[in-house]
């Protein structure tokens, strides 16, 4: 796992840097495509509404002998009358603008044909493959895990965020959050490659421990889930405002009709935050065990340790407030966003400007 005496493979390190830059460019292309899909939401909504109207027409032209008809969205209409089921599609006055095109489980009631978004997902998958090669090549070049400094942590973190997002796409249609996820990934890649470039090298002695694999890998996975929930919380705030404007008879952004209801976004954010919180708790505990092995104390009140605990407290407050105190809606969303901002602060400002026992950013002095 760690071989501090092995020479650095400079050629493989160059390939890693090259593919990292190419991956960043491909991610930028995916971000642009997701943004175009968001900007052309009106045309997408018209297609979905046409699919929805066609489904309703098929239900209402079913044979009169059927007394149980399948309704849009997968529910059943029991005891439908003959006149209801025999009404032709031509009599359908159209689809109400208030009809939901996506339910709280992120399932679309229409066909969901969004070619630009589909191309964006394909481009994102290509970028992920290039990115994965770059991360693995960097680890092989140094004969260790590829997260020993801030550059490697950010590039590996961006890879994990993209991996988690693509895996979720197999189960749920999260194309609506693609702009936010790819935007965050591009920002992390640019910050790593332009702000924190670090040559491939061996780990500092305190980091040459199996706990680096355990502690940091779980921290990266938890952070990726927190990033996804933060994006969903931002959309929740936008959707909540759009729902209030709709109730007042005012218009809002068209693309929000492709986004689940604010309550659905909040429910999914809560579930994912609960999972990520367990991972972060393990991260703090594993870090304390590693600190005792390295420095002889479980807790040293180092700046990085303090901020890791602050993050834990913020998300613990979020989960407790929402579960027992009724903190729902915008308050819960803002608390989730604040928690992720604390993570960003911890891994950028604290790592860069606050010297301490965890000063392993790898930046040139």
Buried (B, 14 or more C-beta within 10 A) or exposed (E): EBEEEEEBBEEBBEBBBEBBBBBBEBBBBBBBBBBBBBEBBEEBBEBBBBBBBBBBBEBBBBEEEEEEBBBBBEEEBEEBEEEBBBBEBEEBEEBEEEBBBBBBEBEBBBEBEBEBBBBBBEBBBBBBEBBBBBBBBBBBBBBBBBBBBBBBBBBBBBBBBBBBBBEBBEEEBBBBBBBBBBBBBBBBBBBBBEEBEBEBBBBEEBBBBEBBBBBBBBBBBBBBBBBBBBBBBBBBBBBBBBBEBBEEEEEBBBBBBBBBBBBBBBBBBBEBBBEBBEBBBBBBEBBBEBBEEBEEEBBBEBBBBBBBBBBBEBBBBBBEBBEEEEBBBBBBBBBBBBBBEBBBBBBBEBBBEBEBBBBBBBBEE
